[in-house]
Amino acid sequence: MAKLPAFQFYTGDWLKDPELSMCSPSTRGIWIDLLCAMHEMDRSGQITGTTEQLARLCRCTAVNFVQALEELKDTNTATVTERNGKVTVINRRMKREERERKSRNERALRYRQKMKRESNAESDGESNAKVTCISSSSSSSSIKENNNIKEKITFSFQSGVFENITSEDILAWSEAYPAVDVQLSIKQAAQWLISNPSKLKKNYRRFLTNWFARTQEKGGNKHAPKSNPNHRPNFSEQDWGQALIPN
C-alpha cells in the first residue's frame, strides 16, 4: 500500500492533552519529530533504535533525547521500553489506528475475493443450490436423455417467457419435484429474470432445475394461496400455455 503523504493532526488534542502539557517545550518538540518519523517509516505507531540513532533522527543531542524519553515515560505520554541497547517508543493512538486500518484492509480483501469467486462461479454456470435426489432412477435417466436431445431452453426478455419448453419437460419436472407447481414456478422464475436483467444465464434448463430444487427443499408451492378471482390479467391461461409450451 502506498504511503500517505500526511497524517491527521488534531491541534485541539495536542494543546489539551494534560499528559503532554506536563512535558517541557524541548520534549514536545522531540515528540512531534518522533511522530513524523513514525509516519514516514511505516505508520506502525512505533519506532526503535539506539539512543544515538533516535537523537540524530530528532535533530537533538543524545542528552536531550534521554531527558525527553524520561519525561515522555513519566507523564505516560508515550510507551517507552529498552532492551539490548535498543529503545522503542510507541504512540498508542497511532498504533491503534494502524491495527484498525489493517483490519479494514483485510476485511475488504476477503470481501473482494469472495465476490470474485462468486462471479467466477456465476460465469461458469455453477450454482450453490443443492439438487434434490430423485427417487426414481427411470425418471432421472429420462431427464438426462431429454436434456441431450431437446432444443436448448432460452428466455426472451422481450416477451418475458421461456422458449422451447415442451410438455415432456413439464411432465418430467412434475414427477421429479412432486411438491412443486411447475407452471407457477416457471412464471416466478421468468419474473425474477425480468427483475434482474443483468444476471444472464448460460444454461436456462439448469437454472430452472435449480429453481425447482430450491422450491422443493422449502416445502413446495402447490399449496400456495390462489390469486384473487376478481383480478383480471391482460392475458389468459391459454396465452400462458402457448407462450410456455410452443407446438
Secondary structure, 3 states (H helix, E strand, C coil): CCCCCCCCCCHHHHHHCHHHHCCCHHHHHHHHHHHHHHHHHCCCCEEEECHHHHHHHCCCCHHHHHHHHHHHHHCCCCEEEEECCEEEEECHHHHHHHHHHHHHHHHHHHHHHHHHHHHHHHHCCCCCCCCCCCCCHHHHHHHHHHHHHCCCCEEECCCCEEECCCHHHHHHHHHHCCCCCHHHHHHHHHHHHHHCCCCCCCCHHHHHHHHHHHHHHCCCCCCCCCCCCCCCCCCCHHHHHHHHCCC
